[in-house]
Amino acid sequence: MISLRRAKPEPRVVSRVRQTLQRLGYNELVDFDYEIAVPYGRQRLWADMVLFESGVPIVLVEAEGEETERAMQAGFEEARLKAIGLNPEDPVPIIWVAAGNRDRCYRAVAPDKRAGVRYEPMGERPETLLRPERLTKLIGDYLQRQNAELALEVRYRQEFHANFQKLSGNDHECCREIIAAIQGAKPRTTKPLRQLLETLQVGKPDFILARAFRWLMRRYFRPLASGRGDPVRRYGRFFTPSEVIRPMVEAIDPKPHESVLDFACGSGGFLLHTAEHLLKHHEASPSEIAAKLFGYDWDETCVGITQTVLSLALAVPAGRLNIRQGDGLQLPQQEWGEGSFDVVLSNPPAGDLPEDFSDALDGDRTLQSLPRLYEVAFLVQAVRMAKEGGRIGIIVPHGILANEQLKPLRKWLLERVKVYAIVTLPRGLFPFTPSKMSAVVMQKFKPRRLYSVRMMETERQNFERQLRKALQVRN
């Protein structure tokens, strides 16, 4: 009998499992999360931990404090019930029962009419079974049933990952080495790097391959050290998951004739998913799409990543893309003035604005007294760069919506835009930053009357579906 009383998982066991997953390269609160709600009739159970692949649950962990066979069996029965409840039509394929220092993994096998869903024990330890390249093979059929494109993307990811692991240097150095080789600036390459580059030689539009390469490049956005001395933390540079980007692009709904700007393009996620949206929903050609996408980033490696991602997606040479190195707070004056773009989509940096960056708040007395923060400067820049009637989708720290010091900013903003939706995202969705973030969708024009704004807070489970529903607004 399974108790419906919600019991907290054993902290020491959870900590041990977390450390194992992190050593295998999974990101806490992005790839795996804790205490996930599982429907159980009119009530709910709680899975101690779940490992996800792009929102699809692939491993469910049950943490038991007692290191006994009885605890292992009880943990298995509870985990099995939750694995079925979490995905009833196709139960989670792998169960991991961790009891004290003991581990046992089970794999779902094809059900029969009499026995229902069955899980069989696996003889290997989680450290071996859950290695990304091994796990991909184990759950390949499951991913294929869940999402065929995702299954192919994961196979690409693991091919990239296997070769990346053989490169020498830290994550940042390896990412820079890959981009330099792609750009032809590194004439001699190692065998793993050559193999990685060969995978990228497709010659035709391939959004799946582009998404897989962007996933690999998220390593460039991992801090190497604690404190503001680390370049990732100093410049507020964090990776944006596709689960955040897709619903925002759908809500904004860029059209083929509209210009789209990301002034802090990072790994190119917003531009990539905009391109895919235009191709799938508006039947625009790759060349038409490339001509309307504009990206800037101060970091030349980020520029190279974005160029590569879009080149793979659209089969357009990097030299023909409008992706440039530059300060997004001071776009080249000879090219752009205020009100130049139909759509602005971005997740700009957050945190203190370094002295070596320009100040987008200059020239406006109302704004000059505000704290020198990335999120303030880029939010102002987004409004300035959008055309009258243009749409803006932007990620900002949640504090910008409530901080008393930023009240003048909100007043300035509401005099210039109509805000359609503010959706608070789950804490930890953006790796390596403790800040709670919000997705904001708005349109640049001065409202003539009072209006309502949709506000919602989302949870990690079924996150993308929640965000899509919250952002269903009329332009």
N, C-alpha and C positions, 0 to 999 in steps of 0.2 A: 504494500500500500504506500503510495506517494503522499507525503504531507504537503498540503497547500500553504502551510505557514511559510512565510518568506524568511529564510535563514541566510545570514551573512556568510559569504565564503571565508574559509580559513586564510587569514592574511599572509602567513608564512608560505603556504602552498601557492597562493596566487602570485606572490613575489617570485617564487622559484620558477613558475611557469612563464611569467613575464620576462624574466632574464633569459630563459631558453629561447623564447620567440624573438627577442631583440638580438641575441647572438646569431640567429638565423637570418637577420636582416629585415624583420617586420617592424613597422612603426606603431608604437603605442597610440591608441585612440584614433588611428587612421586605418591600419590593417587589422587591428584587433581592439576590442572594447570589452567593458565589464558590465555585469548585471543587466543583460539584455532581456527585455520583456518578451514572454512567450505566451500566446493565447492558449487558454485551457478552459473551454466552455465559456462561461460568463466571468471567469476569473483569469488570473495570470500566474504563470510560473516565472522563474528568473534564472536564466542561464548564467553561470558564474563568469564565463568568458566565451567570446566567439571570435574566430578568425574569419575575416571577410576577404573576398576578392571582388573589387569594384561593386560593393554593396551586396554581393551574393554570399550567404553564410556557407563556409566550406569545412570548418572544424569547430566543434562545440566542446568546451572544456568543463568538466565537473571537478571542483576542488574539495576534497574531504580531509579533515584534520587527522583522523585516526589511521595509522598505518597497519591495517589488518585486512585479511581477506574478506571479512564481513563488510567492512567499509568500502572495499573495492567493488563488491557485488552490488551494494546499495547505491553507490555512485553510478555504476553502469546503468542500473534500472532507471534512475532519475535522469541521467543524461540521455538515454534512449527516448524517454517520453518527451523531453524537451526538444530533441533533434527532430522528432516527428512533428511536434507542435509548431516548431519554427518554420518548417517548410513542408506542410502535409502532403502535397502532391508529389514531391520528390525529396524525401528527408535528407538532412545534412549528411554528407557522405562519410565523414570521419568523426569519431568520438574519442576524446582523450580523458581518461579518468586519472587524476593525480591525487593520491592519498598519502599524506606525509611525504616521504621521499620515494615512494613507489609510483610507477607509471604503467599504464596499460592502454593501448590504442585499439580501437575497433573500426572495422570498415563495413559500410552498408552493402549488402548483397542483394541480388535481384529477388524481390518478394515472390512468394507463391500464394495461392488463394487460401491455403489453410493456415500458414504460419504468419502471414502478413509481413511487415518489414522485419528483416533479421540483420543483426550485426555480428560479425565474426571477429574474434581477437586476432591481432597481428603480432608477430613475434618480435618486431624491431622496436627500438626506443624512439620517442618523439624527435630527438635530435637528428636522427637519420630519416625517419619517415616524412618529417615536415620540412626538410630542406626544399627550397622553392622548386628546384628542378625535379626533385623526386615527387613532390606533392602534385605538381602539374600532371605528371603521368598517371598518378593514382586517381585523380578526379577529372581527367580529360573528358570522359563520356558524360559525366554530370554537368560540367561546364557547357558542353555542346548542347545538352538538353535545355539548360537555363538560357543560354545566349550564345549562338554559334559564332558571332563576331568576337565576343569576349574570349571564347575558347581559342580562336586563332591568335588574338592579340596576346593572350597569356603565353602561347607557344613562342611567339616572337620575343616577348619579354625575357623568357628564360634562356633563349639562345643568346640574346644580348648580355644577360646577367652572367652566364657561364664564361663568356669571353672577357667581360669587364673584370671579373674576379681574378683573372690571370694577369692583369696589367699591374705595373708597379707604381707606387705613390698613393697618396691619400685620395679621397673621392674628388676633391676639387681639381687636383692635378690630372687625374685620369680623364675627367670630363673635358678639361682644357685640351688634353692630348688628342682626344677623339675629334673635337671640333677643329683643331689645327690640321689634323689629317684630312678631314672632309674638305676643308678649304684649300688644301694643297700646300699648306705652309710647313708640313712635316714630310719631307720626301722619303725618309726611311721609317718603316713601321715594323712592329713585332708581329708574329703570327696571329695571336689573339686579336690584335687590332685590325689586321688584314681580313680576318674572318668576319669581324663585326662590320667592317666597311662593305664587304661583299654582300651581306644581307641587305644593305641599304641601296644596292644598285638595282632598282626595279624598272625605272624608265616610264612608268605609267602611274596615274593617280592611285594612291593607296593610303586611305585614312587609317586603316587598322595598323599598318606598319608605322605610320606617323605617331599614332597614340602610344604605341609600344615604345618608340624611341623617346618620346617625351617622358614616359614613365621612368625609363632608365636615367634620364637626365635630372630626375628629382634629387639624385644624390648631390648635385651641385648646390642644392639649397639646404643641405644639412650643415649646421654649425660644426666647426672643427674644435672649438674651445668655448668655454664659458666666458661671459663678460663681454663688454662692448668692444674689446680689441678684435674679436672675430668679425671678418667682413660681412658674413651673413647677418649677424645680430646688429652690427653697426649701421648697415644700410637697410635694415628691415626687410630683407629679401626672403620670402617664404613661398613654398610651392602651393599652388591652388589645385585641389582635387577636381577631376572631371565631373564628379557628382554635384559639385557646386556650380560649375560653369554651364553645364547643359541646360538646366532649367532657367538660368538667367538669360542665356541667348534666346531660348524659346519665347520667353516673356517679352523681350525687346523686339524680336522678329525682324532682323535686318532684311532689307530688300536689295535686289541686284543693283539698282541704280544708286544706292546710298553708300556714302563713304563711312568707314568704320575705323576708329582710332583706339589703340591701347598704348598709352604713353609710359607704361612701365611693364613691358610685355613679358619679361622674365623668360619662361619656357614656351611662350606662345600659345598657351591654352585657350584664351578667349578668341584669338584670331583663328586657331585651328577649328574650334567648334563652330565659329561663325561661318567659316568656309564650308564645313560639312552641312550646316543648316541651309546655306544658300544653294548648295548642289542638290540636296535631297528634297527640299520643300519649295524651292523656286526655280529649279532646273537651270541655274546659271552655269555657264561654261567655266572651266578652270582659269582661263585667261581673263575672263570678265571679273571673276572673283579676286584674282591676284591684283588687278588694277585698283580695286576699291578698299583693300586692307592696308592699314598704315600702323607701323609699330616702332616704338623708340625704347631704348634702354641705355643707361649709362655704362653698363658692363658689356664689353665686347664679346665675352663668352655667351652671355644671354642672347645677344644679337645673333650669334652663330647658331645657337640652339633653335631659336625661333625660325631663322632662315631654313635650317635643315628640316624642321618639322613641316613647314609649309611647302617646301620643295618636294618632300615625300608625298604629302597629301594631294598636291595639285600638279605634280610633274612639271613645275615651272622652275627654271634655273634661279639660283639665289640672286644673281645680279639683276633679275627683272622684278624682284619683290621690293615693296616699299618698306623695308625694315632697316632702320638706321641706328647707329650709335649716337646718343645725345641725351641731354638733360630734358626729361619730360616736362619739367616745370618751366622750361624756356625753349620751346620748339623753335626751330630756325625761322627767324622773322621774315627772311626773304621768301619762305615757302608758305607759312601759315600766319594768319591773323586770328583774332577772336571770332568765334562763330563759324568755324570752317568745316565742321564734321556733322553728319546726320546722326551718327551713333558714337557714343563713347562707352567702352566696356573695359573694365580694368580691376585688378586687385593691387592697388599701389602699396608701397612700403608703409609701415607704421612705426612710430617712435620718434625720437629727437631728430630734428633736421640738422645734419652736419653743417659746419660753417662753409665747407667747400661747395655747397649746393646753393643755387639761386633761390630767391625768395619770391614765390608767386603772390605773396600778400602785399608786395610793394604797390603803392599808388592808390590804396583804398584805406582811408582813415579808420573806418569801422573795423577793419581786419588787422591793422598793424599792431594793435595791442594784444592780439591773441598769442598763445604759446607757439613757439616755432616747432611744429610737429609735421611730419610727413602727411598724416591723414588730413590735417587742416589744409595744407598747401595743395595737395592733389585733388581734394574735393572741390576747392575753389577753381582749380585749373580745369576740372571736368566741366563745370558749368560754363566757364569762359570759352572753352574750345567747342562746345556744342552749338549748333545753329539754333535759331529761334524755332521752337517746335521739335528740336532734336531730342532723342531719348538717351538716357544715361542709366547704365547698370554698373554699380560700384560696390566693392567690399570695404567696409570701414570698421574699426574697433567699436564695440557697442558703447563704450564710454562717450563717444563723440555725440551720441544722441541724448545723453543725460548729464554730462559734466557741466556744472554751473559756470565754470570759466569760459565755456564754449557757447554760452547763450547768445552772444552777438553773432557768432557764426550761423547758428540756426535761424536767427532772425534774417540775416543777409540771404540765406539760402531760400527760405520760404517766400521771400519777396521776388524770387526769380524762377522758381520751379514749382511744379505740382508733383508731390510725392504720392506714388501709387501704393507702394508696399515697402515695409521694413520687416525683414525676417531675421530673427536671431538664430545663429547657427550653433550647433553643439560645441561646447568647449572642447578643445583638443583636436578639432577637425583639421586645423592647420598645424602641422608638426612643429615642435620646438618653440612655440610661443604660447604663453599662458593666457593671452588675451581672448576674451569672448568677442566674436566677430559677427557682423550683421550684413546681409545683402540688401541693398537699397535700389529700388527701381523708380525712376522719376522722369519727368519731361520738362523741357525748358520753355516755360511761358508763365506769365504772371497770372495767377488765379484771380478771377473776378468775384468769387463768392466762397463761402466756407465749404469744405468738402471733407469727406472721411478718408482715412488712411488705413489700409489693411496692415495689421501688426500681428505677428505670430512668432512663437518660439518652437523650434523643431527639436526632435530627439534623434539619436544616432540610428536607431532601428528604422528601416524604411525611410531614411532621411531624404533621398532624392525625390521620392514620391510626395513627401510632405512639402518640400520646397517648391516643387512644380505646382502643386495645388495652391500654395500661398501666393505664388507670383502670377496666377491667372488673372491678369488685369487687362482692361481695355485701354488701348492707346488713344 
